[in-house]
Amino acid sequence: MAKTNTSELLEALASEIGENIYIDIAKWHLFLSNAKLHTVVAEQLYPLITSNSINEDRVVKVLESIPVKIGGGRRELALIDLLPLQCQVNLVDILERFQREI
C-alpha cells in the first residue's frame, strides 16, 4: 500500500472497514458503509495506527465512544453494542494490517 497522503489512507481504511465490518440487528447484517458509519470509525481509529498503539482494549474504547442513533434518533447505543465479537476481531486485524503496510 504505497499511500502516503493521510486522506488517501483514511479513505482506504474507511473503505476496508465499510466493506468488512457490520452491525448485527436481529440477525440482519448492516455493513458500516451502508450505515454511513465507516468514515467516522476510520477517523476515530486512525490515530491508533499512526501512534502504533493498536490493541483490542483501545479499539473497544473508541467503539464505545461512537454513538449510533436508532429508532429515528429516539435512542442512542454505542457502536460496540451493535458489533458482533467476530467483527471486533476483524476490525483489529484490519487496523494491524494497515499499520504494517504504511
C-alpha positions, 0 to 999 in steps of 0.5 A, spaced: 500 500 500 504 505 497 499 511 500 502 516 503 497 522 503 493 521 510 486 522 506 488 517 501 489 512 507 483 514 511 479 513 505 482 506 504 481 504 511 474 507 511 473 503 505 476 496 508 472 497 514 465 499 510 466 493 506 468 488 512 465 490 518 457 490 520 452 491 525 448 485 527 440 487 528 436 481 529 440 477 525 440 482 519 447 484 517 448 492 516 455 493 513 458 500 516 458 503 509 451 502 508 450 505 515 454 511 513 458 509 519 465 507 516 468 514 515 467 516 522 470 509 525 476 510 520 477 517 523 476 515 530 481 509 529 486 512 525 490 515 530 491 508 533 495 506 527 499 512 526 501 512 534 502 504 533 498 503 539 493 498 536 490 493 541 483 490 542 482 494 549 483 501 545 479 499 539 473 497 544 474 504 547 473 508 541 467 503 539 464 505 545 465 512 544 461 512 537 454 513 538 449 510 533 442 513 533 436 508 532 429 508 532 429 515 528 434 518 533 429 516 539 435 512 542 442 512 542 447 505 543 454 505 542 457 502 536 460 496 540 453 494 542 451 493 535 458 489 533 458 482 533 465 479 537 467 476 530 467 483 527 471 486 533 476 481 531 476 483 524 476 490 525 483 489 529 486 485 524 484 490 519 487 496 523 494 491 524 494 490 517 494 497 515 499 499 520 504 494 517 503 496 510 504 504 511 
